[in-house]
Amino acid sequence: MNLKHLFTVATVVLISALIVASLSRPSHKLSGSEVIRIKGAFGPESFAFDPAGEGPYTGVSDGRIIKWQENERRWIDFAVTAINRDGCEGPHDHELREHICGRPLGLHFNEMSGDLYIADAYHGLLVVGPHGGIATRLASEAQGTPFGFTNGVHIDQRTGVVFFTDSSSRYHRRDFMSVIVSGDKSGRLMKYEPETKTVTVLLDNIIFPNGVALSKDGQYLLLVETTTCKIIKFWVATSKAGTHEVFARLPGYPDNIKINSKGEFWVGIYAKRVKILEWIISYPWMGKALIQLPFPIMRLVKTIAKWRGTGLAVRLSEKGDILQMLEDSSWRSVSEANEKNGRLWIGSVLMPFAGVCKI
């Protein structure tokens, strides 16, 4: 083993110790907050409400999209993203079969048609009708490059155009920590036009593009760049169309972004910023060496985040200013904060429940 690898092994030990020490959880609980458990699966990563305001709907670890029935206080099955469902459900490690069973992440309804558009990490961009069932694949590649990690989705309700992200063409969802520590820049922002059934790449060479949201006036998109803890503003209209700039810098690693009725934006923060991780990211060779080590360091980091980590819900103004930051002792690895009817729904890629609090 050469000197560089020896140094990397030492760094691994240091990282594990520092992450455990630095990821403290808040001891308080927000007023009116509750946990809504999900049976048989975990990871309600993103939420969507149908045109009638019912739901939310969310994708979970075994490839199902489920719907919350408020009057019955239970989840019901709504859709799936894969035809072959053998061995998908049940008490086992769903990550081992998510490339077969599907892993629905971003969700957004077309308010005119009632169709639900789905960004599935492995199966690409899909759509399912208002009554659910088996989703239909719309796209799985762009410009000859297959999607590796389809993630966020947002529909322009004025035109029906679907904006979505592919977080990496090199790594799959189950290896999302590798996307971060390697400094991977193969991510893309794209749009799908239902009328022509074509996909256009709007922006490429992005560092872990994640959630995406369109502004209230439809002039720009906000794009989460997870690794850099930034929100990027990408102009889709006005004389600035096609250009981009930094919209906000955040106190942690962001996942999804959702717009509320006021035109403000809620961002789910997976974990607070850790200086040692930022240091590793600044040296790409170190991150790549970590990935190649003969033991599952990335799985170790994910396990630590699951049981020791905490996340935040951050509300941003239309100018990118932080208006509010919320955290709760029950939240872990927050992926999304979605505001609806005076309540904030909290998603997570790792936990077997959805969080809800009054705001």
C-alpha positions in Angstrom: 0.0 0.0 0.0 1.5 3.3 -1.0 1.8 6.4 1.1 -1.3 8.0 -0.4 -3.5 5.0 0.5 -2.1 4.9 4.0 -3.0 8.5 4.4 -6.4 7.8 3.1 -7.0 5.0 5.6 -6.0 7.3 8.4 -8.3 9.9 7.1 -11.2 7.4 7.1 -10.7 6.8 10.8 -10.5 10.5 11.5 -13.7 11.1 9.4 -15.7 8.5 11.3 -14.7 9.9 14.6 -15.3 13.5 13.7 -18.7 12.8 12.0 -19.9 11.0 15.1 -18.7 13.8 17.3 -20.1 16.7 15.2 -23.5 15.4 14.1 -25.5 16.3 17.3 -29.2 16.1 17.3 -31.5 18.8 18.7 -33.3 17.9 21.9 -36.4 20.0 21.3 -39.6 19.1 19.5 -41.6 21.6 17.4 -45.1 22.4 18.6 -47.8 20.4 16.8 -45.3 18.0 15.1 -46.0 14.3 14.6 -44.5 11.3 12.9 -46.5 9.3 10.4 -45.0 5.8 10.0 -44.8 3.8 6.8 -45.3 0.0 7.0 -42.9 -2.3 5.1 -40.7 0.4 3.6 -38.8 3.6 4.3 -37.5 6.8 2.7 -40.5 9.1 1.8 -38.0 11.2 -0.3 -40.4 13.7 -1.9 -44.1 14.7 -1.7 -46.8 15.8 -4.2 -50.4 16.8 -3.8 -52.9 16.0 -6.6 -55.0 18.7 -8.3 -57.8 18.1 -5.8 -55.4 18.8 -2.9 -55.4 15.2 -1.7 -52.3 13.4 -0.5 -49.5 13.7 -0.1 -48.2 11.1 -2.4 -44.6 9.8 -1.9 -42.2 7.3 -3.3 -40.6 4.7 -0.9 -37.7 2.3 -0.8 -39.5 -0.8 -2.3 -40.5 1.1 -5.5 -44.1 1.9 -4.6 -45.7 5.4 -4.7 -48.1 5.6 -1.8 -50.9 8.1 -1.0 -51.8 9.4 2.4 -55.5 9.1 3.2 -56.1 11.8 5.8 -59.7 10.8 6.6 -58.6 7.2 7.2 -55.2 8.1 8.7 -53.3 5.5 6.6 -51.2 5.1 3.5 -52.6 3.3 0.4 -50.8 2.0 -2.7 -51.1 4.2 -5.7 -48.5 3.3 -8.4 -45.2 1.5 -9.2 -42.4 2.3 -11.6 -41.5 -1.3 -12.5 -43.5 -4.1 -14.0 -41.4 -6.8 -12.4 -42.2 -6.7 -8.7 -41.0 -10.1 -7.6 -39.1 -9.8 -4.4 -39.5 -6.1 -4.1 -41.7 -5.8 -1.0 -41.1 -7.3 2.4 -38.5 -7.1 5.2 -35.2 -7.1 3.5 -32.5 -4.6 2.3 -34.5 -2.8 -0.5 -31.3 -1.1 -1.8 -30.1 -4.4 -3.2 -33.0 -4.6 -5.7 -33.9 -0.9 -6.2 -32.4 -1.0 -9.7 -35.0 -3.6 -10.6 -37.9 -2.5 -8.4 -37.4 1.2 -9.0 -36.7 4.0 -6.5 -39.2 6.9 -7.1 -37.7 10.2 -6.0 -39.1 13.5 -7.3 -42.9 13.7 -7.9 -45.1 16.5 -9.5 -48.7 16.5 -10.7 -49.8 18.2 -14.0 -52.7 20.2 -12.6 -54.6 20.1 -16.0 -54.4 16.4 -16.8 -54.0 15.0 -13.3 -51.0 12.9 -14.5 -48.2 12.3 -12.0 -44.7 12.8 -13.3 -42.0 10.7 -11.6 -38.2 10.9 -11.5 -37.2 7.4 -10.7 -33.5 7.0 -9.8 -33.0 4.0 -12.0 -35.9 4.0 -14.6 -35.7 7.6 -15.7 -38.6 10.0 -16.2 -42.0 8.4 -16.0 -45.7 9.3 -15.9 -48.8 7.6 -14.4 -52.4 8.6 -14.9 -54.7 10.1 -12.2 -55.8 6.5 -11.1 -52.3 5.2 -10.6 -51.1 1.8 -11.6 -47.9 1.0 -13.6 -46.0 4.1 -14.7 -44.9 4.6 -18.3 -41.4 5.5 -19.1 -40.9 8.7 -21.1 -37.2 9.1 -21.2 -34.0 7.3 -20.0 -31.3 9.1 -21.9 -30.3 12.5 -23.4 -27.9 13.2 -26.2 -26.9 9.5 -26.2 -25.9 9.4 -22.5 -28.2 7.3 -20.3 -29.5 8.7 -17.0 -27.6 7.3 -14.1 -29.5 8.9 -11.2 -32.7 10.7 -12.1 -33.7 12.8 -9.2 -35.8 16.0 -9.1 -38.8 17.0 -11.2 -41.0 20.1 -11.6 -43.7 20.9 -14.1 -44.4 24.4 -15.6 -48.2 24.4 -15.3 -48.4 27.1 -18.0 -46.9 25.0 -20.7 -46.7 21.4 -19.4 -42.9 21.3 -19.9 -41.3 19.0 -17.4 -37.9 20.1 -15.8 -35.9 17.4 -14.2 -32.4 16.5 -13.1 -29.9 13.6 -13.5 -27.6 13.8 -10.5 -24.8 11.7 -12.1 -24.1 9.6 -15.2 -21.3 7.8 -13.3 -22.9 6.8 -10.0 -26.3 5.4 -9.0 -28.6 6.5 -6.2 -27.3 3.9 -3.7 -23.9 5.4 -4.2 -24.9 9.0 -3.6 -22.2 9.5 -1.0 -19.7 8.7 -3.7 -21.1 11.5 -5.9 -20.3 13.9 -3.1 -16.9 12.8 -2.0 -15.6 12.3 -5.5 -16.6 15.8 -6.7 -18.4 14.2 -9.6 -19.5 16.8 -12.3 -21.5 14.6 -14.6 -24.9 15.9 -13.5 -27.5 17.6 -15.8 -30.5 19.8 -15.8 -33.0 18.9 -18.6 -36.5 19.5 -19.9 -39.0 17.1 -21.4 -41.7 18.5 -23.8 -44.8 16.2 -23.8 -46.0 17.5 -27.2 -42.8 16.5 -29.1 -41.7 13.9 -26.6 -38.2 15.3 -26.7 -35.5 15.8 -24.0 -33.2 18.9 -24.1 -30.2 19.4 -21.9 -30.3 22.8 -20.4 -27.2 22.7 -18.3 -24.5 20.1 -17.9 -21.2 19.5 -15.9 -23.1 20.2 -12.7 -21.9 19.0 -9.2 -24.7 16.8 -7.9 -27.8 18.6 -9.2 -30.8 17.5 -7.0 -34.2 19.2 -6.5 -35.6 21.8 -8.9 -38.4 24.3 -8.6 -39.8 27.0 -10.9 -40.4 30.5 -9.7 -43.9 31.9 -9.3 -43.6 34.0 -12.4 -42.0 31.2 -14.4 -38.9 33.2 -15.3 -36.3 31.1 -13.6 -35.6 27.7 -12.1 -33.9 27.1 -8.8 -31.6 24.1 -8.9 -30.1 22.5 -5.8 -26.4 21.7 -6.0 -25.9 19.3 -3.1 -22.1 18.9 -2.9 -21.5 22.7 -2.9 -24.4 23.6 -0.5 -25.7 26.1 -3.1 -28.9 26.9 -4.9 -28.4 27.9 -8.5 -30.8 30.2 -10.4 -31.2 29.2 -14.0 -33.0 31.7 -16.2 -35.6 30.2 -18.5 -37.2 33.5 -19.7 -36.2 37.2 -20.1 -33.0 38.4 -21.8 -31.1 36.3 -19.3 -32.5 33.0 -20.6 -29.9 30.2 -20.6 -27.7 31.9 -18.0 -27.2 31.0 -14.4 -25.9 32.4 -11.1 -25.7 31.6 -7.4 -29.1 32.2 -5.7 -28.2 31.1 -2.1 -25.6 29.4 0.0 -26.9 27.1 2.7 -25.7 25.9 6.2 -25.9 22.2 5.1 -26.2 19.8 2.3 -29.5 20.5 0.5 -31.7 17.9 -1.2 -35.1 19.0 -2.6 -36.6 22.4 -3.0 -40.3 23.3 -3.1 -42.2 26.6 -3.7 -45.0 27.6 -1.4 -48.2 29.6 -2.2 -46.3 32.9 -1.5 -43.5 32.2 -3.9 -41.0 31.4 -1.2 -38.9 28.3 -1.3 -38.5 25.5 1.3 -35.3 23.5 1.1 -34.7 20.1 2.9 -31.2 20.0 4.4 -29.9 16.4 4.6 -27.1 17.3 7.1 -25.3 20.3 8.5 -22.0 21.2 6.9 -19.0 19.3 8.2 -15.6 21.0 7.8 -13.7 17.7 7.4 -16.0 16.6 4.5 -15.5 20.0 2.8 -11.8 19.5 3.1 -12.0 16.1 1.5 -14.2 17.4 -1.4 -11.5 20.1 -2.0 -9.1 17.3 -2.9 -10.7 15.0 -5.5 -8.0 12.4 -5.4 -8.8 11.8 -1.7 -12.5 11.3 -2.3 -11.8 8.9 -5.2 -9.3 6.9 -3.0 -12.0 6.6 -0.3 -14.4 5.1 -2.8 -11.8 2.5 -3.9 -11.0 1.3 -0.4 -11.6 -2.5 0.1 -14.3 -1.8 2.8 -17.6 -0.1 2.6 -16.7 3.4 4.0 -19.7 5.0 2.2 -22.1 2.6 3.8 -20.6 3.4 7.2 -21.0 7.2 6.6 -24.7 6.6 5.6 -25.3 4.5 8.7 -23.8 7.2 10.9 -26.0 9.8 9.2 -29.1 7.7 9.7 -28.8 7.2 13.5 -26.7 10.2 14.6 -27.5 12.9 12.0 -30.1 15.6 11.9 -31.5 17.8 9.2 -33.1 21.1 8.7 -36.0 22.7 6.9 -35.0 26.2 5.5 -37.3 28.8 4.1 -35.9 31.2 1.5 -37.3 34.4 0.1 -37.6 35.1 -3.6 -34.3 36.9 -3.3 -32.5 34.0 -1.7 -32.4 35.3 1.9 -32.9 32.8 4.7 -36.2 33.6 6.4 -36.6 30.6 8.7 -34.8 27.5 9.9 -36.6 24.6 11.6 -35.4 21.4 13.2 -37.0 18.7 15.3 -35.6 15.9 17.4 -37.5 13.3 15.4 -36.0 14.4 12.0 -33.2 12.5 10.3 -31.5 13.1 7.0 -34.2 15.5 5.8 -34.8 15.4 2.0 -37.7 17.7 1.6 -39.9 20.3 3.3 -43.2 20.7 1.5 -45.8 23.3 2.7 -49.5 22.6 2.3 -52.5 24.1 4.2 -50.6 25.4 7.2 -48.6 22.2 7.6 -45.0 21.3 6.6 -44.4 17.8 5.4 -40.9 16.5 6.1 -39.3 13.8 4.0 -36.2 11.6 4.5 -34.4 9.2 2.3 -33.5 6.9 5.2 -36.3 6.9 7.8 -39.5 4.8 7.9 -41.8 7.7 8.5 -42.9 11.2 7.3 -42.7 14.1 9.6 -45.5 16.8 9.8 -45.6 20.0 11.8 -47.8 23.0 12.0 -46.4 26.3 10.7 
